[in-house]
């Protein structure tokens, strides 16, 4: 039981770091490009980095 709890804690910690990095990059780019709608959506929703990656790949201004 303790091993499962430790593994779960590690998985949660890694996912928080993963989300934080992608969210930070996407928020920085959306703010810099004056894309308020994307900034708000990325800020509100936690999607384990999927939404920020989609924004960075397809919707940010070049």
Order of alpha helices (4+ residues) and beta strands (2+ residues): alpha-alpha-alpha
